[in-house]
């Protein structure tokens, strides 16, 4: 069986790689082609478009790349027709994949479409759920999504969050504060200088900065060597640095959920362009941006976004965790319980193979 896959960001690429590995263990007579990154490539996906060329951050970047992405859709459709592929797996990346889905259904007969980790329509506005109504299979990874879709008369598949198979709680940890400024250039440029202000102010603490690549330091105009209480690492696992840490200050994203499952409390920080920020605040009306907070519908991980993302606010949030360690440990336990399950990825893999 041939599958075409489409994702657009690192988090989606990770989830796709877990799924592909699990499917291949069950059935070695499968092959995967499509749009993905290094993790999926390592799992055996034949890459026809690397996601590095697709990464988009913010409203304006999406506008600027519109023509490029539109042309790509038709390239993928021609590839699917040529290879006689009958199953397509879309993973997250709603801005692109929703349009891709629409055109697939229009131009390719007999195509079966799975949307794995669909766009967060429960955040972005319920009207968008109508675009998903005609997908053959919707596969979700958060429990609250089941009720959301049920309310709209749509059945979905849910077995649990796949990260629970990957990330296990680490009980014995060190005394460093972990800094995770993200992997995109704009994230690093906006967040790392603020994080370094925290390092400079907190001389009694030891910090560990985890970068996707040390070369990303070139994106900021600061002398990183002057921070004597800072250790810089790359090419190490998240589990490795969590074992050395007591708290984290991290860019908003999937990594916050990973930290929660590993048992590490922390602070969520983010800064984006003004227009995107206004859309988020006044149009989308987000209550929380981080998945652990959404899981419990309460702010366990303090969210310091846009104008609130300042040195002193971050330090205050860290001190609050330090004063209430037991509370945060208990809340993290509740998050893990809320997302619980076992052999989750295998269950999803079997569903993708059977399609029922």
C-alpha positions as CSV (number, residue, x, y, z in Angstrom):
1,X,0.0,0.0,0.0
2,X,1.3,3.4,-1.0
3,X,0.6,6.5,1.1
4,X,1.1,10.2,0.4
5,X,1.9,12.2,3.5
6,X,1.8,16.0,4.1
7,X,3.0,17.9,7.0
8,X,4.8,21.3,7.4
9,X,6.4,21.7,10.7
10,X,8.8,19.9,13.0
11,X,6.1,18.8,15.5
12,X,4.0,17.3,12.7
13,X,7.1,15.6,11.3
14,X,7.8,14.0,14.6
15,X,4.2,12.7,15.0
16,X,4.3,11.4,11.4
17,X,7.6,9.6,12.0
18,X,6.1,7.8,15.0
19,X,3.2,6.7,13.0
20,X,5.2,5.6,10.0
21,X,7.5,3.5,12.2
22,X,4.6,1.8,13.8
23,X,2.8,1.1,10.5
24,X,6.0,-0.4,9.1
25,X,6.4,-2.7,12.1
26,X,2.9,-4.1,11.5
27,X,3.1,-4.2,7.7
28,X,6.4,-4.1,5.9
29,X,4.6,-3.9,2.5
30,X,3.9,-0.2,2.8
31,X,5.6,2.8,1.2
32,X,5.3,6.5,2.0
33,X,5.9,9.5,-0.2
34,X,5.4,13.2,0.4
35,X,6.0,16.4,2.2
36,X,7.9,15.9,5.5
37,X,11.2,16.4,7.3
38,X,14.3,14.6,8.7
39,X,12.4,12.6,11.3
40,X,10.0,11.1,8.8
41,X,12.8,10.6,6.3
42,X,14.6,8.5,9.0
43,X,11.4,6.5,9.5
44,X,11.3,5.6,5.8
45,X,9.3,8.4,4.0
46,X,10.5,9.2,0.5
47,X,10.7,13.0,0.6
48,X,9.6,14.9,-2.4
49,X,9.4,18.2,-0.6
50,X,11.4,19.0,2.6
51,X,9.4,21.0,5.1
52,X,12.4,23.3,5.7
53,X,11.2,25.2,2.6
54,X,7.6,25.4,3.9
55,X,8.1,26.8,7.4
56,X,5.9,29.8,7.9
57,X,5.6,31.9,11.0
58,X,2.9,34.6,11.1
59,X,0.2,36.1,8.9
60,X,2.5,38.1,6.5
61,X,4.8,35.1,5.8
62,X,1.8,33.1,4.8
63,X,0.6,35.8,2.4
64,X,4.1,36.1,0.8
65,X,4.4,32.3,0.2
66,X,0.8,31.9,-1.1
67,X,1.7,31.5,-4.8
68,X,4.6,29.1,-4.0
69,X,2.4,26.9,-1.9
70,X,-0.4,26.9,-4.4
71,X,1.9,25.7,-7.1
72,X,3.1,22.9,-4.8
73,X,-0.4,21.6,-4.3
74,X,-0.7,20.9,-8.0
75,X,2.7,19.3,-8.1
76,X,1.7,16.9,-5.3
77,X,-1.6,16.1,-7.0
78,X,0.2,15.1,-10.3
79,X,2.6,12.9,-8.3
80,X,-0.3,11.1,-6.6
81,X,-2.0,10.5,-9.9
82,X,1.2,9.3,-11.5
83,X,2.0,6.9,-8.7
84,X,-1.6,5.7,-8.4
85,X,-1.7,6.5,-4.7
86,X,-5.1,6.0,-3.0
87,X,-4.4,7.0,0.6
88,X,-3.3,10.4,1.8
89,X,-2.3,11.3,5.4
90,X,-2.5,15.0,6.3
91,X,-0.7,15.9,9.6
92,X,-1.5,19.3,11.2
93,X,-0.4,22.3,9.1
94,X,-3.9,23.4,8.5
95,X,-3.2,26.6,6.5
96,X,-1.8,24.4,3.7
97,X,-3.4,21.0,4.2
98,X,-7.0,22.2,4.3
99,X,-6.6,23.6,0.8
100,X,-4.7,20.6,-0.3
101,X,-7.5,18.4,1.0
102,X,-10.1,20.4,-1.0
103,X,-8.2,20.1,-4.2
104,X,-7.4,16.4,-3.7
105,X,-11.1,15.6,-3.5
106,X,-11.8,17.7,-6.6
107,X,-9.1,16.4,-8.8
108,X,-8.3,12.8,-7.7
109,X,-11.0,10.1,-8.0
110,X,-11.2,7.4,-5.3
111,X,-8.8,9.1,-2.9
112,X,-9.1,8.3,0.8
113,X,-8.0,11.1,3.1
114,X,-7.0,10.8,6.7
115,X,-6.5,14.0,8.7
116,X,-4.2,13.1,11.6
117,X,-4.0,15.9,14.1
118,X,-6.4,18.3,12.4
119,X,-6.2,22.1,12.7
120,X,-7.2,23.4,16.1
121,X,-10.6,24.6,15.0
122,X,-11.7,24.7,18.6
123,X,-9.2,27.6,18.9
124,X,-9.3,29.2,15.4
125,X,-13.1,29.4,15.2
126,X,-15.8,26.8,14.9
127,X,-16.7,27.8,11.3
128,X,-13.6,26.0,10.0
129,X,-15.0,22.7,11.2
130,X,-17.2,22.6,8.1
131,X,-14.1,22.3,6.0
132,X,-13.3,19.0,7.8
133,X,-16.7,17.5,7.6
134,X,-16.0,15.8,4.3
135,X,-12.7,14.2,5.3
136,X,-12.9,10.4,5.2
137,X,-11.2,10.0,8.7
138,X,-10.4,12.6,11.4
139,X,-7.9,11.3,13.9
140,X,-7.4,13.5,17.0
141,X,-4.9,13.4,19.9
142,X,-6.6,15.4,22.6
143,X,-9.6,14.3,24.6
144,X,-11.5,17.6,24.4
145,X,-11.5,17.3,20.6
146,X,-13.8,14.3,20.7
147,X,-16.6,16.3,22.4
148,X,-16.0,19.3,20.2
149,X,-16.5,17.3,17.0
150,X,-19.4,15.3,18.5
151,X,-21.1,18.6,19.2
152,X,-20.9,19.2,15.4
153,X,-22.1,15.8,14.5
154,X,-18.7,14.5,13.4
155,X,-17.2,11.2,14.5
156,X,-13.5,11.1,15.2
157,X,-10.9,8.6,16.2
158,X,-9.1,9.1,19.6
159,X,-6.8,6.6,21.5
160,X,-4.7,9.1,23.5
161,X,-1.8,11.4,23.0
162,X,1.1,9.7,21.2
163,X,3.7,11.6,23.2
164,X,2.7,9.4,26.2
165,X,4.4,6.5,24.5
166,X,7.5,8.6,23.9
167,X,7.9,10.8,27.0
168,X,7.9,9.2,30.5
169,X,8.0,11.3,33.6
170,X,11.4,12.0,35.1
171,X,11.3,12.1,38.9
172,X,14.9,12.7,39.7
173,X,16.1,16.0,38.2
174,X,18.8,18.6,38.6
175,X,19.0,22.2,39.7
176,X,19.5,24.1,36.5
177,X,16.9,26.3,34.7
178,X,16.3,25.1,31.1
179,X,16.0,27.7,28.4
180,X,14.2,26.7,25.1
181,X,13.9,29.7,22.7
182,X,12.5,27.7,19.8
183,X,14.1,26.8,16.5
184,X,12.8,29.4,14.1
185,X,14.9,32.5,13.4
186,X,12.2,35.0,14.6
187,X,11.6,33.0,17.8
188,X,15.3,33.0,18.7
189,X,15.7,36.7,17.8
190,X,12.8,37.7,19.9
191,X,13.0,35.4,22.9
192,X,16.7,34.6,23.4
193,X,17.7,38.2,24.3
194,X,14.9,38.3,27.0
195,X,16.0,34.9,28.3
196,X,19.6,36.2,28.6
197,X,18.4,39.1,30.6
198,X,17.0,36.6,33.1
199,X,20.4,34.8,33.1
200,X,22.2,38.0,33.8
201,X,19.9,39.1,36.6
202,X,19.8,35.6,38.3
203,X,23.5,35.2,39.1
204,X,22.8,32.6,41.8
205,X,21.1,30.3,39.3
206,X,22.7,28.0,36.7
207,X,21.0,27.9,33.3
208,X,21.2,25.5,30.4
209,X,20.3,26.8,26.9
210,X,19.2,24.1,24.5
211,X,19.4,25.2,20.8
212,X,18.4,23.3,17.7
213,X,21.8,24.3,16.3
214,X,24.5,26.4,18.0
215,X,24.8,28.3,14.7
216,X,21.5,30.0,15.7
217,X,23.5,32.2,18.0
218,X,24.5,34.1,15.0
219,X,20.9,35.3,14.8
220,X,21.4,37.6,17.8
221,X,23.9,40.4,18.3
222,X,25.0,39.6,21.8
223,X,28.2,38.3,23.4
224,X,27.1,34.9,24.7
225,X,30.4,34.2,26.3
226,X,29.9,36.8,29.0
227,X,27.2,34.8,30.8
228,X,29.3,32.6,33.2
229,X,26.2,30.9,34.7
230,X,25.0,29.7,31.3
231,X,25.8,26.3,29.6
232,X,24.9,26.0,25.9
233,X,24.0,22.7,24.3
234,X,22.7,21.3,21.0
235,X,22.3,17.9,19.5
236,X,21.1,16.4,22.9
237,X,17.7,15.0,23.7
238,X,15.1,16.9,25.6
239,X,15.1,14.1,28.2
240,X,18.8,14.7,28.8
241,X,18.4,18.4,29.6
242,X,15.3,17.8,31.7
243,X,17.2,15.4,33.9
244,X,19.6,18.3,34.7
245,X,16.8,20.9,35.3
246,X,14.3,22.0,37.9
247,X,12.3,24.4,35.8
248,X,12.0,25.6,32.2
249,X,11.5,28.8,30.3
250,X,10.3,27.8,26.9
251,X,8.8,29.1,23.7
252,X,5.1,28.3,23.2
253,X,4.7,25.2,21.2
254,X,4.6,21.4,21.3
255,X,7.6,21.4,23.6
256,X,5.5,22.6,26.5
257,X,3.4,19.4,26.3
258,X,6.7,17.4,26.2
259,X,7.9,19.2,29.3
260,X,4.7,18.4,31.1
261,X,4.8,14.7,30.2
262,X,8.5,14.6,31.4
263,X,7.3,16.2,34.7
264,X,9.1,19.5,34.4
265,X,7.2,22.7,35.4
266,X,8.0,26.0,33.7
267,X,7.0,29.2,32.1
268,X,5.7,29.8,28.5
269,X,7.0,32.8,26.6
270,X,6.3,34.1,23.1
271,X,6.5,37.2,21.0
272,X,5.2,37.4,17.4
273,X,4.6,40.2,14.9
274,X,2.0,42.8,15.9
275,X,-0.6,41.8,13.3
276,X,-0.5,38.1,14.2
277,X,-0.7,39.1,17.8
278,X,-3.8,41.2,17.3
279,X,-5.5,38.4,15.3
280,X,-4.8,36.0,18.2
281,X,-6.1,38.4,20.9
282,X,-9.1,40.0,19.3
283,X,-10.3,37.6,16.6
284,X,-9.3,34.2,17.9
285,X,-10.0,35.1,21.6
286,X,-7.5,32.6,22.9
287,X,-7.8,31.7,26.6
288,X,-4.6,29.7,26.7
289,X,-2.0,28.9,24.1
290,X,-0.2,26.0,25.7
291,X,-1.5,22.4,25.5
292,X,-1.1,21.5,29.2
293,X,-3.1,24.5,30.2
294,X,-5.8,23.6,27.7
295,X,-5.9,20.1,29.0
296,X,-6.9,21.2,32.5
297,X,-8.5,24.5,31.4
298,X,-6.3,26.4,33.9
299,X,-3.0,28.2,33.8
300,X,-0.5,25.6,35.2
301,X,2.3,26.9,33.0
302,X,2.3,30.7,33.3
303,X,1.9,32.2,29.9
304,X,3.9,35.4,29.3
305,X,3.0,36.5,25.8
306,X,3.7,39.6,23.7
307,X,4.1,42.6,26.1
308,X,4.0,40.4,29.2
309,X,7.1,38.6,28.0
310,X,9.6,40.5,30.1
311,X,12.6,39.7,32.3
312,X,11.0,40.5,35.7
313,X,7.8,38.7,34.8
314,X,9.7,35.5,34.0
315,X,11.7,35.7,37.2
316,X,8.5,36.2,39.2
317,X,7.0,33.2,37.5
318,X,10.0,31.0,38.3
319,X,10.0,32.1,41.9
320,X,6.3,31.3,42.2
321,X,7.1,27.7,41.0
322,X,9.8,27.5,43.6
323,X,7.5,28.5,46.4
324,X,4.7,26.1,45.3
325,X,6.6,23.0,44.1
326,X,4.1,20.5,45.5
327,X,1.2,22.2,43.7
328,X,2.9,22.2,40.4
329,X,3.9,18.5,40.7
330,X,0.2,17.7,41.5
331,X,-1.1,19.7,38.5
332,X,1.4,18.0,36.1
333,X,0.1,14.6,37.4
334,X,-3.4,15.6,36.5
335,X,-2.2,16.7,33.0
336,X,-0.6,13.3,32.4
337,X,-3.7,11.5,33.7
338,X,-6.0,13.6,31.4
339,X,-4.0,12.6,28.3
340,X,-3.5,9.0,29.4
341,X,-3.5,5.6,27.6
342,X,-1.2,2.8,26.5
343,X,0.2,1.5,23.2
344,X,-1.3,4.7,21.7
345,X,0.8,4.9,18.5
346,X,0.3,1.2,17.7
347,X,-3.5,1.7,18.0
348,X,-3.4,4.6,15.6
349,X,-1.1,2.7,13.2
350,X,-3.6,-0.2,13.0
351,X,-6.4,2.2,12.3
352,X,-4.5,3.8,9.4
353,X,-3.9,0.3,8.0
354,X,-7.4,-0.9,8.4
355,X,-9.3,2.4,7.7
356,X,-12.2,1.5,10.0
